[in-house]
Every structure is written in structure tokens, then in C-alpha cells.
Amino acid sequence: MATFFFAFGLLLLIILGMSLGVILMNKSIKGSCGGLNAISDADQCVVCKKDIDPDSPLRDRLACPRAKKMLERAQMEAENA
């Protein structure tokens, strides 16, 4: 039981230290490059400001279904016009 309390206290201390570090450094928590940042419709990554590859396979696999439907509808209207 003592091991459990020691481990719990140690984890609590680590979490407290990380949260105080974020608060005292006055920085906001940011996501990582790639992932959802790579599939947004932006030209640059939200985090690192590098250019996003427009041919990334992530855009097709992870795009929002509603956004896909809207894009397909817009393409069909453009073809019909």
C-alpha cells in the first residue's frame, strides 16, 4: 500500500510541476505538427507555420464527411454551370 501512495504522490508532483511550468512560462499548450493540422484547409500548419502538402493522403482519409459532401456538391455545380 505504501508503494501505491508513493507512486500516486510522485505522479501528482510531476503533474503539478508541469502545470506550474505552463502557467509561469505564460505559454499556451499547442498541438503537434501534422495530424489534424495537415488536413485543415489552411495553406500553412497552425503550429509551425510550414507549408502543408496539398497532396497529403491525410486530407482524403480524415476530412470531415460534411466538408466532403459540400466539396463534391460544389464541384458538381461547377461542372453543370
All heavy atoms as a GROMACS GRO file, in nm:
protein
  607
    1MET      N    1   0.082  -0.119   0.000
    1MET     CA    2   0.000   0.000   0.000
    1MET      C    3   0.087   0.126   0.000
    1MET      O    4   0.049   0.227  -0.060
    1MET     CB    5  -0.092  -0.004   0.122
    1MET     CG    6  -0.203   0.094   0.116
    1MET     SD    7  -0.311   0.057  -0.022
    1MET     CE    8  -0.459   0.124   0.036
    2ALA      N    9   0.200   0.117   0.066
    2ALA     CA   10   0.290   0.232   0.071
    2ALA      C   11   0.343   0.263  -0.069
    2ALA      O   12   0.362   0.380  -0.105
    2ALA     CB   13   0.405   0.204   0.166
    3THR      N   14   0.366   0.159  -0.150
    3THR     CA   15   0.414   0.180  -0.287
    3THR      C   16   0.310   0.255  -0.369
    3THR      O   17   0.345   0.344  -0.448
    3THR     CB   18   0.443   0.043  -0.354
    3THR    OG1   19   0.533  -0.029  -0.271
    3THR    CG2   20   0.503   0.062  -0.490
    4PHE      N   21   0.183   0.222  -0.350
    4PHE     CA   22   0.076   0.290  -0.422
    4PHE      C   23   0.074   0.439  -0.388
    4PHE      O   24   0.068   0.524  -0.476
    4PHE     CB   25  -0.059   0.228  -0.389
    4PHE     CG   26  -0.175   0.306  -0.444
    4PHE    CD1   27  -0.206   0.301  -0.578
    4PHE    CD2   28  -0.251   0.387  -0.361
    4PHE    CE1   29  -0.312   0.374  -0.629
    4PHE    CE2   30  -0.357   0.460  -0.410
    4PHE     CZ   31  -0.387   0.453  -0.546
    5PHE      N   32   0.081   0.471  -0.259
    5PHE     CA   33   0.078   0.612  -0.217
    5PHE      C   34   0.202   0.686  -0.266
    5PHE      O   35   0.195   0.802  -0.304
    5PHE     CB   36   0.064   0.623  -0.066
    5PHE     CG   37  -0.073   0.590  -0.016
    5PHE    CD1   38  -0.091   0.490   0.079
    5PHE    CD2   39  -0.185   0.656  -0.064
    5PHE    CE1   40  -0.217   0.459   0.124
    5PHE    CE2   41  -0.312   0.625  -0.021
    5PHE     CZ   42  -0.328   0.526   0.075
    6PHE      N   43   0.317   0.619  -0.266
    6PHE     CA   44   0.439   0.681  -0.317
    6PHE      C   45   0.426   0.711  -0.466
    6PHE      O   46   0.458   0.822  -0.511
    6PHE     CB   47   0.560   0.590  -0.291
    6PHE     CG   48   0.687   0.642  -0.350
    6PHE    CD1   49   0.752   0.751  -0.294
    6PHE    CD2   50   0.741   0.584  -0.464
    6PHE    CE1   51   0.869   0.801  -0.348
    6PHE    CE2   52   0.858   0.633  -0.520
    6PHE     CZ   53   0.922   0.741  -0.462
    7ALA      N   54   0.378   0.613  -0.543
    7ALA     CA   55   0.362   0.633  -0.688
    7ALA      C   56   0.259   0.740  -0.717
    7ALA      O   57   0.278   0.825  -0.805
    7ALA     CB   58   0.322   0.501  -0.754
    8PHE      N   59   0.148   0.738  -0.645
    8PHE     CA   60   0.044   0.839  -0.664
    8PHE      C   61   0.096   0.979  -0.631
    8PHE      O   62   0.073   1.074  -0.706
    8PHE     CB   63  -0.078   0.806  -0.576
    8PHE     CG   64  -0.193   0.899  -0.597
    8PHE    CD1   65  -0.272   0.890  -0.710
    8PHE    CD2   66  -0.224   0.996  -0.503
    8PHE    CE1   67  -0.378   0.975  -0.730
    8PHE    CE2   68  -0.330   1.082  -0.521
    8PHE     CZ   69  -0.408   1.071  -0.635
    9GLY      N   70   0.168   0.991  -0.522
    9GLY     CA   71   0.226   1.120  -0.484
    9GLY      C   72   0.328   1.169  -0.585
    9GLY      O   73   0.333   1.288  -0.617
   10LEU      N   74   0.409   1.077  -0.637
   10LEU     CA   75   0.509   1.114  -0.736
   10LEU      C   76   0.442   1.164  -0.864
   10LEU      O   77   0.481   1.268  -0.920
   10LEU     CB   78   0.599   0.995  -0.768
   10LEU     CG   79   0.713   1.020  -0.864
   10LEU    CD1   80   0.810   1.120  -0.806
   10LEU    CD2   81   0.784   0.890  -0.896
   11LEU      N   82   0.339   1.094  -0.912
   11LEU     CA   83   0.267   1.138  -1.030
   11LEU      C   84   0.198   1.273  -1.007
   11LEU      O   85   0.196   1.359  -1.095
   11LEU     CB   86   0.165   1.033  -1.073
   11LEU     CG   87   0.223   0.909  -1.139
   11LEU    CD1   88   0.112   0.807  -1.165
   11LEU    CD2   89   0.291   0.944  -1.269
   12LEU      N   90   0.143   1.290  -0.890
   12LEU     CA   91   0.079   1.417  -0.856
   12LEU      C   92   0.181   1.531  -0.857
   12LEU      O   93   0.152   1.641  -0.909
   12LEU     CB   94   0.014   1.405  -0.718
   12LEU     CG   95  -0.105   1.494  -0.688
   12LEU    CD1   96  -0.217   1.467  -0.786
   12LEU    CD2   97  -0.152   1.468  -0.546
   13LEU      N   98   0.299   1.505  -0.805
   13LEU     CA   99   0.406   1.605  -0.803
   13LEU      C  100   0.451   1.639  -0.946
   13LEU      O  101   0.473   1.757  -0.978
   13LEU     CB  102   0.523   1.553  -0.720
   13LEU     CG  103   0.635   1.651  -0.693
   13LEU    CD1  104   0.584   1.766  -0.606
   13LEU    CD2  105   0.750   1.580  -0.623
   14ILE      N  106   0.462   1.539  -1.031
   14ILE     CA  107   0.502   1.562  -1.170
   14ILE      C  108   0.397   1.645  -1.244
   14ILE      O  109   0.430   1.741  -1.314
   14ILE     CB  110   0.527   1.428  -1.242
   14ILE    CG1  111   0.653   1.362  -1.186
   14ILE    CG2  112   0.538   1.447  -1.393
   14ILE    CD1  113   0.673   1.220  -1.233
   15ILE      N  114   0.270   1.611  -1.227
   15ILE     CA  115   0.163   1.686  -1.292
   15ILE      C  116   0.158   1.830  -1.242
   15ILE      O  117   0.141   1.924  -1.320
   15ILE     CB  118   0.028   1.615  -1.272
   15ILE    CG1  119   0.027   1.482  -1.348
   15ILE    CG2  120  -0.089   1.703  -1.316
   15ILE    CD1  121  -0.091   1.394  -1.318
   16LEU      N  122   0.176   1.848  -1.113
   16LEU     CA  123   0.178   1.983  -1.055
   16LEU      C  124   0.294   2.064  -1.113
   16LEU      O  125   0.277   2.181  -1.148
   16LEU     CB  126   0.188   1.975  -0.903
   16LEU     CG  127   0.196   2.108  -0.829
   16LEU    CD1  128   0.064   2.184  -0.843
   16LEU    CD2  129   0.230   2.086  -0.684
   17GLY      N  130   0.410   2.001  -1.125
   17GLY     CA  131   0.527   2.069  -1.181
   17GLY      C  132   0.505   2.110  -1.326
   17GLY      O  133   0.539   2.221  -1.366
   18MET      N  134   0.446   2.021  -1.405
   18MET     CA  135   0.420   2.054  -1.546
   18MET      C  136   0.318   2.167  -1.557
   18MET      O  137   0.335   2.258  -1.639
   18MET     CB  138   0.373   1.931  -1.622
   18MET     CG  139   0.481   1.828  -1.643
   18MET     SD  140   0.437   1.695  -1.757
   18MET     CE  141   0.289   1.630  -1.686
   19SER      N  142   0.214   2.161  -1.477
   19SER     CA  143   0.112   2.267  -1.487
   19SER      C  144   0.167   2.401  -1.440
   19SER      O  145   0.138   2.504  -1.500
   19SER     CB  146  -0.012   2.228  -1.408
   19SER     OG  147   0.018   2.213  -1.271
   20LEU      N  148   0.248   2.401  -1.336
   20LEU     CA  149   0.308   2.527  -1.291
   20LEU      C  150   0.405   2.580  -1.397
   20LEU      O  151   0.414   2.702  -1.418
   20LEU     CB  152   0.382   2.508  -1.158
   20LEU     CG  153   0.294   2.502  -1.035
   20LEU    CD1  154   0.377   2.470  -0.912
   20LEU    CD2  155   0.217   2.631  -1.017
   21GLY      N  156   0.476   2.492  -1.465
   21GLY     CA  157   0.566   2.535  -1.572
   21GLY      C  158   0.492   2.603  -1.684
   21GLY      O  159   0.535   2.707  -1.735
   22VAL      N  160   0.378   2.548  -1.722
   22VAL     CA  161   0.299   2.609  -1.829
   22VAL      C  162   0.244   2.744  -1.784
   22VAL      O  163   0.247   2.842  -1.858
   22VAL     CB  164   0.184   2.514  -1.872
   22VAL    CG1  165   0.086   2.585  -1.962
   22VAL    CG2  166   0.239   2.392  -1.942
   23ILE      N  167   0.196   2.750  -1.662
   23ILE     CA  168   0.138   2.875  -1.611
   23ILE      C  169   0.245   2.983  -1.598
   23ILE      O  170   0.225   3.097  -1.641
   23ILE     CB  171   0.068   2.851  -1.476
   23ILE    CG1  172  -0.056   2.764  -1.496
   23ILE    CG2  173   0.032   2.983  -1.409
   23ILE    CD1  174  -0.120   2.715  -1.368
   24LEU      N  175   0.360   2.950  -1.540
   24LEU     CA  176   0.464   3.050  -1.516
   24LEU      C  177   0.536   3.092  -1.643
   24LEU      O  178   0.584   3.205  -1.652
   24LEU     CB  179   0.564   2.998  -1.413
   24LEU     CG  180   0.507   2.976  -1.273
   24LEU    CD1  181   0.613   2.916  -1.181
   24LEU    CD2  182   0.451   3.105  -1.216
   25MET      N  183   0.543   3.006  -1.743
   25MET     CA  184   0.607   3.042  -1.870
   25MET      C  185   0.513   3.125  -1.957
   25MET      O  186   0.554   3.180  -2.059
   25MET     CB  187   0.650   2.918  -1.947
   25MET     CG  188   0.759   2.838  -1.877
   25MET     SD  189   0.913   2.926  -1.862
   25MET     CE  190   0.973   2.911  -2.027
   26ASN      N  191   0.386   3.132  -1.919
   26ASN     CA  192   0.286   3.212  -1.988
   26ASN      C  193   0.273   3.173  -2.136
   26ASN      O  194   0.263   3.258  -2.223
   26ASN     CB  195   0.317   3.361  -1.974
   26ASN     CG  196   0.195   3.446  -1.999
   26ASN    OD1  197   0.083   3.398  -1.994
   26ASN    ND2  198   0.217   3.573  -2.028
   27LYS      N  199   0.277   3.043  -2.162
   27LYS     CA  200   0.260   2.993  -2.298
   27LYS      C  201   0.136   2.907  -2.303
   27LYS      O  202   0.101   2.841  -2.206
   27LYS     CB  203   0.380   2.909  -2.341
   27LYS     CG  204   0.506   2.988  -2.359
   27LYS     CD  205   0.615   2.899  -2.413
   27LYS     CE  206   0.741   2.978  -2.438
   27LYS     NZ  207   0.847   2.893  -2.494
   28SER      N  208   0.070   2.907  -2.417
   28SER     CA  209  -0.046   2.821  -2.432
   28SER      C  210  -0.001   2.683  -2.480
   28SER      O  211   0.103   2.668  -2.542
   28SER     CB  212  -0.145   2.881  -2.531
   28SER     OG  213  -0.085   2.891  -2.657
   29ILE      N  214  -0.080   2.583  -2.450
   29ILE     CA  215  -0.049   2.448  -2.492
   29ILE      C  216  -0.087   2.435  -2.639
   29ILE      O  217  -0.196   2.473  -2.680
   29ILE     CB  218  -0.126   2.346  -2.407
   29ILE    CG1  219  -0.082   2.358  -2.262
   29ILE    CG2  220  -0.105   2.205  -2.459
   29ILE    CD1  221  -0.162   2.272  -2.166
   30LYS      N  222   0.003   2.382  -2.721
   30LYS     CA  223  -0.018   2.371  -2.864
   30LYS      C  224  -0.019   2.225  -2.906
   30LYS      O  225   0.041   2.141  -2.842
   30LYS     CB  226   0.095   2.442  -2.940
   30LYS     CG  227   0.104   2.589  -2.913
   30LYS     CD  228   0.220   2.648  -2.988
   30LYS     CE  229   0.236   2.795  -2.957
   30LYS     NZ  230   0.351   2.852  -3.025
   31GLY      N  231  -0.084   2.199  -3.015
   31GLY     CA  232  -0.084   2.064  -3.071
   31GLY      C  233   0.044   2.038  -3.148
   31GLY      O  234   0.130   2.124  -3.161
   32SER      N  235   0.055   1.920  -3.201
   32SER     CA  236   0.173   1.883  -3.277
   32SER      C  237   0.154   1.917  -3.425
   32SER      O  238   0.043   1.940  -3.471
   32SER     CB  239   0.201   1.734  -3.262
   32SER     OG  240   0.093   1.661  -3.316
   33CYS      N  241   0.262   1.919  -3.498
   33CYS     CA  242   0.254   1.939  -3.643
   33CYS      C  243   0.195   1.814  -3.707
   33CYS      O  244   0.208   1.705  -3.654
   33CYS     CB  245   0.392   1.963  -3.701
   33CYS     SG  246   0.459   2.123  -3.655
   34GLY      N  247   0.135   1.832  -3.820
   34GLY     CA  248   0.076   1.718  -3.888
   34GLY      C  249  -0.058   1.683  -3.828
   34GLY      O  250  -0.121   1.763  -3.761
   35GLY      N  251  -0.104   1.563  -3.849
   35GLY     CA  252  -0.232   1.520  -3.794
   35GLY      C  253  -0.344   1.607  -3.846
   35GLY      O  254  -0.357   1.631  -3.965
   36LEU      N  255  -0.427   1.655  -3.756
   36LEU     CA  256  -0.542   1.735  -3.796
   36LEU      C  257  -0.501   1.870  -3.853
   36LEU      O  258  -0.573   1.928  -3.934
   36LEU     CB  259  -0.637   1.754  -3.678
   36LEU     CG  260  -0.702   1.626  -3.629
   36LEU    CD1  261  -0.786   1.656  -3.506
   36LEU    CD2  262  -0.787   1.563  -3.736
   37ASN      N  263  -0.385   1.922  -3.815
   37ASN     CA  264  -0.338   2.046  -3.874
   37ASN      C  265  -0.307   2.029  -4.022
   37ASN      O  266  -0.318   2.121  -4.100
   37ASN     CB  267  -0.212   2.096  -3.802
   37ASN     CG  268  -0.242   2.150  -3.666
   37ASN    OD1  269  -0.347   2.210  -3.645
   37ASN    ND2  270  -0.153   2.129  -3.572
   38ALA      N  271  -0.266   1.909  -4.061
   38ALA     CA  272  -0.230   1.884  -4.200
   38ALA      C  273  -0.351   1.869  -4.290
   38ALA      O  274  -0.340   1.880  -4.410
   38ALA     CB  275  -0.144   1.758  -4.210
   39ILE      N  276  -0.469   1.842  -4.234
   39ILE     CA  277  -0.585   1.823  -4.319
   39ILE      C  278  -0.679   1.943  -4.320
   39ILE      O  279  -0.778   1.941  -4.388
   39ILE     CB  280  -0.665   1.698  -4.277
   39ILE    CG1  281  -0.721   1.714  -4.137
   39ILE    CG2  282  -0.584   1.574  -4.292
   39ILE    CD1  283  -0.823   1.610  -4.102
   40SER      N  284  -0.645   2.044  -4.245
   40SER     CA  285  -0.730   2.162  -4.249
   40SER      C  286  -0.714   2.229  -4.385
   40SER      O  287  -0.623   2.198  -4.460
   40SER     CB  288  -0.693   2.258  -4.137
   40SER     OG  289  -0.563   2.309  -4.158
   41ASP      N  290  -0.799   2.321  -4.417
   41ASP     CA  291  -0.793   2.387  -4.547
   41ASP      C  292  -0.694   2.502  -4.549
   41ASP      O  293  -0.694   2.584  -4.639
   41ASP     CB  294  -0.931   2.437  -4.587
   41ASP     CG  295  -1.024   2.322  -4.622
   41ASP    OD1  296  -0.973   2.217  -4.665
   41ASP    OD2  297  -1.146   2.336  -4.606
   42ALA      N  298  -0.608   2.509  -4.448
   42ALA     CA  299  -0.509   2.615  -4.442
   42ALA      C  300  -0.392   2.585  -4.534
   42ALA      O  301  -0.369   2.471  -4.572
   42ALA     CB  302  -0.459   2.630  -4.299
   43ASP      N  303  -0.319   2.689  -4.571
   43ASP     CA  304  -0.201   2.671  -4.655
   43ASP      C  305  -0.078   2.639  -4.572
   43ASP      O  306   0.020   2.586  -4.623
   43ASP     CB  307  -0.174   2.797  -4.736
   43ASP     CG  308  -0.283   2.824  -4.837
   43ASP    OD1  309  -0.347   2.727  -4.882
   43ASP    OD2  310  -0.306   2.942  -4.870
   44GLN      N  311  -0.083   2.676  -4.443
   44GLN     CA  312   0.030   2.653  -4.354
   44GLN      C  313  -0.017   2.584  -4.228
   44GLN      O  314  -0.132   2.596  -4.188
   44GLN     CB  315   0.096   2.785  -4.317
   44GLN     CG  316   0.162   2.854  -4.434
   44GLN     CD  317   0.229   2.983  -4.391
   44GLN    OE1  318   0.192   3.041  -4.290
   44GLN    NE2  319   0.326   3.027  -4.467
   45CYS      N  320   0.077   2.512  -4.163
   45CYS     CA  321   0.048   2.446  -4.036
   45CYS      C  322   0.017   2.552  -3.930
   45CYS      O  323   0.082   2.656  -3.924
   45CYS     CB  324   0.168   2.361  -3.994
   45CYS     SG  325   0.147   2.282  -3.834
   46VAL      N  326  -0.081   2.524  -3.847
   46VAL     CA  327  -0.121   2.618  -3.743
   46VAL      C  328  -0.012   2.632  -3.637
   46VAL      O  329   0.007   2.738  -3.579
   46VAL     CB  330  -0.253   2.571  -3.677
   46VAL    CG1  331  -0.295   2.663  -3.565
   46VAL    CG2  332  -0.362   2.560  -3.781
   47VAL      N  333   0.065   2.526  -3.615
   47VAL     CA  334   0.164   2.525  -3.508
   47VAL      C  335   0.298   2.581  -3.553
   47VAL      O  336   0.353   2.671  -3.492
   47VAL     CB  337   0.181   2.382  -3.452
   47VAL    CG1  338   0.289   2.378  -3.346
   47VAL    CG2  339   0.051   2.331  -3.397
   48CYS      N  340   0.354   2.526  -3.663
   48CYS     CA  341   0.492   2.560  -3.701
   48CYS      C  342   0.501   2.655  -3.820
   48CYS      O  343   0.610   2.697  -3.858
   48CYS     CB  344   0.572   2.434  -3.729
   48CYS     SG  345   0.520   2.350  -3.880
   49LYS      N  346   0.390   2.686  -3.884
   49LYS     CA  347   0.382   2.778  -3.998
   49LYS      C  348   0.452   2.727  -4.124
   49LYS      O  349   0.481   2.802  -4.215
   49LYS     CB  350   0.440   2.916  -3.962
   49LYS     CG  351   0.379   2.979  -3.839
   49LYS     CD  352   0.233   3.008  -3.858
   49LYS     CE  353   0.180   3.083  -3.736
   49LYS     NZ  354   0.051   3.041  -3.697
   50LYS      N  355   0.481   2.595  -4.132
   50LYS     CA  356   0.537   2.538  -4.255
   50LYS      C  357   0.425   2.513  -4.354
   50LYS      O  358   0.310   2.494  -4.316
   50LYS     CB  359   0.609   2.406  -4.225
   50LYS     CG  360   0.736   2.423  -4.148
   50LYS     CD  361   0.804   2.289  -4.129
   50LYS     CE  362   0.931   2.304  -4.049
   50LYS     NZ  363   0.995   2.174  -4.024
   51ASP      N  364   0.461   2.511  -4.483
   51ASP     CA  365   0.361   2.484  -4.586
   51ASP      C  366   0.308   2.342  -4.574
   51ASP      O  367   0.383   2.249  -4.544
   51ASP     CB  368   0.420   2.504  -4.726
   51ASP     CG  369   0.448   2.650  -4.755
   51ASP    OD1  370   0.381   2.737  -4.695
   51ASP    OD2  371   0.535   2.678  -4.839
   52ILE      N  372   0.179   2.325  -4.597
   52ILE     CA  373   0.115   2.194  -4.591
   52ILE      C  374   0.112   2.134  -4.731
   52ILE      O  375   0.080   2.203  -4.828
   52ILE     CB  376  -0.028   2.205  -4.535
   52ILE    CG1  377  -0.022   2.252  -4.390
   52ILE    CG2  378  -0.101   2.074  -4.546
   52ILE    CD1  379  -0.158   2.281  -4.331
   53ASP      N  380   0.146   2.007  -4.741
   53ASP     CA  381   0.145   1.938  -4.870
   53ASP      C  382   0.002   1.922  -4.919
   53ASP      O  383  -0.079   1.856  -4.854
   53ASP     CB  384   0.210   1.801  -4.853
   53ASP     CG  385   0.215   1.722  -4.982
   53ASP    OD1  386   0.196   1.783  -5.088
   53ASP    OD2  387   0.239   1.600  -4.975
   54PRO      N  388  -0.034   1.982  -5.031
   54PRO     CA  389  -0.172   1.971  -5.079
   54PRO      C  390  -0.208   1.830  -5.126
   54PRO      O  391  -0.324   1.794  -5.135
   54PRO     CB  392  -0.179   2.070  -5.195
   54PRO     CG  393  -0.038   2.089  -5.238
   54PRO     CD  394   0.049   2.066  -5.116
   55ASP      N  395  -0.106   1.747  -5.154
   55ASP     CA  396  -0.131   1.611  -5.200
   55ASP      C  397  -0.123   1.509  -5.086
   55ASP      O  398  -0.110   1.390  -5.111
   55ASP     CB  399  -0.030   1.573  -5.308
   55ASP     CG  400  -0.041   1.665  -5.429
   55ASP    OD1  401  -0.154   1.704  -5.462
   55ASP    OD2  402   0.063   1.698  -5.488
   56SER      N  403  -0.132   1.556  -4.964
   56SER     CA  404  -0.122   1.466  -4.848
   56SER      C  405  -0.238   1.368  -4.847
   56SER      O  406  -0.354   1.406  -4.863
   56SER     CB  407  -0.124   1.548  -4.719
   56SER     OG  408  -0.131   1.464  -4.607
   57PRO      N  409  -0.209   1.238  -4.827
   57PRO     CA  410  -0.318   1.139  -4.822
   57PRO      C  411  -0.406   1.158  -4.698
   57PRO      O  412  -0.518   1.109  -4.695
   57PRO     CB  413  -0.244   1.006  -4.818
   57PRO     CG  414  -0.109   1.037  -4.768
   57PRO     CD  415  -0.078   1.177  -4.814
   58LEU      N  416  -0.358   1.230  -4.599
   58LEU     CA  417  -0.439   1.254  -4.480
   58LEU      C  418  -0.562   1.338  -4.512
   58LEU      O  419  -0.666   1.321  -4.450
   58LEU     CB  420  -0.357   1.327  -4.373
   58LEU     CG  421  -0.248   1.246  -4.305
   58LEU    CD1  422  -0.170   1.335  -4.210
   58LEU    CD2  423  -0.307   1.130  -4.230
   59ARG      N  424  -0.550   1.427  -4.607
   59ARG     CA  425  -0.665   1.512  -4.641
   59ARG      C  426  -0.784   1.430  -4.685
   59ARG      O  427  -0.897   1.459  -4.650
   59ARG     CB  428  -0.627   1.612  -4.749
   59ARG     CG  429  -0.538   1.721  -4.700
   59ARG     CD  430  -0.508   1.818  -4.814
   59ARG     NE  431  -0.414   1.916  -4.771
   59ARG     CZ  432  -0.445   2.043  -4.748
   59ARG    NH1  433  -0.567   2.084  -4.765
   59ARG    NH2  434  -0.355   2.128  -4.709
   60ASP      N  435  -0.761   1.325  -4.764
   60ASP     CA  436  -0.871   1.243  -4.812
   60ASP      C  437  -0.924   1.149  -4.705
   60ASP      O  438  -1.043   1.125  -4.695
   60ASP     CB  439  -0.826   1.160  -4.934
   60ASP     CG  440  -0.791   1.249  -5.051
   60ASP    OD1  441  -0.848   1.360  -5.061
   60ASP    OD2  442  -0.708   1.208  -5.133
   61ARG      N  443  -0.836   1.093  -4.623
   61ARG     CA  444  -0.878   0.994  -4.525
   61ARG      C  445  -0.945   1.054  -4.404
   61ARG      O  446  -1.036   0.995  -4.348
   61ARG     CB  447  -0.758   0.913  -4.477
   61ARG     CG  448  -0.706   0.817  -4.580
   61ARG     CD  449  -0.611   0.721  -4.521
   61ARG     NE  450  -0.527   0.781  -4.420
   61ARG     CZ  451  -0.410   0.734  -4.383
   61ARG    NH1  452  -0.362   0.627  -4.439
   61ARG    NH2  453  -0.340   0.793  -4.290
   62LEU      N  454  -0.903   1.171  -4.360
   62LEU     CA  455  -0.952   1.226  -4.235
   62LEU      C  456  -1.042   1.348  -4.251
   62LEU      O  457  -1.082   1.407  -4.152
   62LEU     CB  458  -0.835   1.263  -4.144
   62LEU     CG  459  -0.745   1.146  -4.104
   62LEU    CD1  460  -0.627   1.198  -4.023
   62LEU    CD2  461  -0.821   1.043  -4.025
   63ALA      N  462  -1.072   1.384  -4.372
   63ALA     CA  463  -1.155   1.503  -4.393
   63ALA      C  464  -1.295   1.480  -4.337
   63ALA      O  465  -1.347   1.370  -4.337
   63ALA     CB  466  -1.163   1.537  -4.541
   64CYS      N  467  -1.352   1.586  -4.290
   64CYS     CA  468  -1.487   1.583  -4.232
   64CYS      C  469  -1.587   1.537  -4.339
   64CYS      O  470  -1.584   1.587  -4.452
   64CYS     CB  471  -1.522   1.722  -4.183
   64CYS     SG  472  -1.692   1.741  -4.132
   65PRO      N  473  -1.675   1.442  -4.308
   65PRO     CA  474  -1.773   1.395  -4.407
   65PRO      C  475  -1.862   1.507  -4.460
   65PRO      O  476  -1.895   1.510  -4.579
   65PRO     CB  477  -1.855   1.292  -4.331
   65PRO     CG  478  -1.772   1.251  -4.217
   65PRO     CD  479  -1.684   1.368  -4.183
   66ARG      N  480  -1.899   1.601  -4.371
   66ARG     CA  481  -1.981   1.714  -4.417
   66ARG      C  482  -1.904   1.800  -4.516
   66ARG      O  483  -1.957   1.845  -4.616
   66ARG     CB  484  -2.025   1.799  -4.299
   66ARG     CG  485  -2.162   1.766  -4.251
   66ARG     CD  486  -2.207   1.863  -4.148
   66ARG     NE  487  -2.114   1.854  -4.036
   66ARG     CZ  488  -2.108   1.939  -3.936
   66ARG    NH1  489  -2.188   2.041  -3.933
   66ARG    NH2  490  -2.023   1.924  -3.839
   67ALA      N  491  -1.775   1.821  -4.487
   67ALA     CA  492  -1.693   1.902  -4.576
   67ALA      C  493  -1.676   1.833  -4.711
   67ALA      O  494  -1.676   1.898  -4.816
   67ALA     CB  495  -1.557   1.930  -4.513
   68LYS      N  496  -1.662   1.701  -4.709
   68LYS     CA  497  -1.650   1.626  -4.834
   68LYS      C  498  -1.776   1.642  -4.919
   68LYS      O  499  -1.769   1.664  -5.039
   68LYS     CB  500  -1.628   1.477  -4.806
   68LYS     CG  501  -1.487   1.438  -4.780
   68LYS     CD  502  -1.480   1.286  -4.768
   68LYS     CE  503  -1.340   1.240  -4.740
   68LYS     NZ  504  -1.332   1.094  -4.728
   69LYS      N  505  -1.892   1.628  -4.855
   69LYS     CA  506  -2.018   1.641  -4.928
   69LYS      C  507  -2.033   1.781  -4.987
   69LYS      O  508  -2.076   1.797  -5.100
   69LYS     CB  509  -2.136   1.610  -4.836
   69LYS     CG  510  -2.150   1.463  -4.804
   69LYS     CD  511  -2.268   1.438  -4.715
   69LYS     CE  512  -2.276   1.291  -4.674
   69LYS     NZ  513  -2.384   1.266  -4.579
   70MET      N  514  -1.997   1.882  -4.909
   70MET     CA  515  -2.008   2.019  -4.958
   70MET      C  516  -1.913   2.041  -5.076
   70MET      O  517  -1.949   2.105  -5.174
   70MET     CB  518  -1.978   2.118  -4.846
   70MET     CG  519  -2.089   2.123  -4.741
   70MET     SD  520  -2.053   2.226  -4.598
   70MET     CE  521  -1.991   2.375  -4.668
   71LEU      N  522  -1.792   1.985  -5.068
   71LEU     CA  523  -1.696   1.999  -5.176
   71LEU      C  524  -1.744   1.928  -5.302
   71LEU      O  525  -1.736   1.983  -5.412
   71LEU     CB  526  -1.560   1.943  -5.133
   71LEU     CG  527  -1.446   1.953  -5.233
   71LEU    CD1  528  -1.418   2.099  -5.268
   71LEU    CD2  529  -1.322   1.886  -5.178
   72GLU      N  530  -1.797   1.807  -5.285
   72GLU     CA  531  -1.850   1.732  -5.400
   72GLU      C  532  -1.967   1.806  -5.463
   72GLU      O  533  -1.977   1.815  -5.585
   72GLU     CB  534  -1.893   1.593  -5.356
   72GLU     CG  535  -1.778   1.501  -5.322
   72GLU     CD  536  -1.824   1.370  -5.260
   72GLU    OE1  537  -1.947   1.351  -5.242
   72GLU    OE2  538  -1.738   1.286  -5.228
   73ARG      N  539  -2.055   1.862  -5.381
   73ARG     CA  540  -2.170   1.936  -5.431
   73ARG      C  541  -2.124   2.060  -5.508
   73ARG      O  542  -2.177   2.091  -5.616
   73ARG     CB  543  -2.259   1.976  -5.313
   73ARG     CG  544  -2.400   2.007  -5.354
   73ARG     CD  545  -2.489   2.033  -5.234
   73ARG     NE  546  -2.500   1.913  -5.152
   73ARG     CZ  547  -2.514   1.914  -5.020
   73ARG    NH1  548  -2.517   2.028  -4.955
   73ARG    NH2  549  -2.526   1.803  -4.953
   74ALA      N  550  -2.023   2.129  -5.456
   74ALA     CA  551  -1.972   2.248  -5.523
   74ALA      C  552  -1.907   2.211  -5.656
   74ALA      O  553  -1.922   2.284  -5.756
   74ALA     CB  554  -1.873   2.320  -5.434
   75GLN      N  555  -1.835   2.098  -5.659
   75GLN     CA  556  -1.772   2.055  -5.785
   75GLN      C  557  -1.877   2.017  -5.888
   75GLN      O  558  -1.863   2.048  -6.006
   75GLN     CB  559  -1.678   1.938  -5.758
   75GLN     CG  560  -1.552   1.975  -5.685
   75GLN     CD  561  -1.467   1.857  -5.648
   75GLN    OE1  562  -1.512   1.743  -5.654
   75GLN    NE2  563  -1.344   1.882  -5.607
   76MET      N  564  -1.985   1.950  -5.845
   76MET     CA  565  -2.091   1.913  -5.938
   76MET      C  566  -2.161   2.037  -5.994
   76MET      O  567  -2.193   2.043  -6.112
   76MET     CB  568  -2.192   1.820  -5.869
   76MET     CG  569  -2.137   1.681  -5.844
   76MET     SD  570  -2.248   1.576  -5.748
   76MET     CE  571  -2.388   1.565  -5.856
   77GLU      N  572  -2.184   2.135  -5.908
   77GLU     CA  573  -2.247   2.260  -5.956
   77GLU      C  574  -2.157   2.332  -6.054
   77GLU      O  575  -2.206   2.392  -6.150
   77GLU     CB  576  -2.280   2.349  -5.835
   77GLU     CG  577  -2.395   2.297  -5.751
   77GLU     CD  578  -2.421   2.382  -5.629
   77GLU    OE1  579  -2.352   2.487  -5.611
   77GLU    OE2  580  -2.508   2.345  -5.550
   78ALA      N  581  -2.026   2.328  -6.028
   78ALA     CA  582  -1.932   2.395  -6.120
   78ALA      C  583  -1.930   2.325  -6.255
   78ALA      O  584  -1.918   2.390  -6.359
   78ALA     CB  585  -1.793   2.396  -6.058
   79GLU      N  586  -1.942   2.192  -6.254
   79GLU     CA  587  -1.943   2.119  -6.380
   79GLU      C  588  -2.073   2.142  -6.458
   79GLU      O  589  -2.071   2.148  -6.580
   79GLU     CB  590  -1.927   1.968  -6.354
   79GLU     CG  591  -1.790   1.929  -6.305
   79GLU     CD  592  -1.783   1.783  -6.263
   79GLU    OE1  593  -1.885   1.711  -6.272
   79GLU    OE2  594  -1.674   1.741  -6.220
   80ASN      N  595  -2.184   2.156  -6.388
   80ASN     CA  596  -2.313   2.177  -6.452
   80ASN      C  597  -2.331   2.318  -6.503
   80ASN      O  598  -2.414   2.343  -6.589
   80ASN     CB  599  -2.428   2.141  -6.358
   80ASN     CG  600  -2.431   1.992  -6.328
   80ASN    OD1  601  -2.382   1.911  -6.406
   80ASN    ND2  602  -2.489   1.956  -6.215
   81ALA      N  603  -2.256   2.410  -6.450
   81ALA     CA  604  -2.273   2.550  -6.489
   81ALA      C  605  -2.200   2.585  -6.614
   81ALA      O  606  -2.136   2.520  -6.681
   81ALA     CB  607  -2.224   2.642  -6.377
   0.00000   0.00000   0.00000
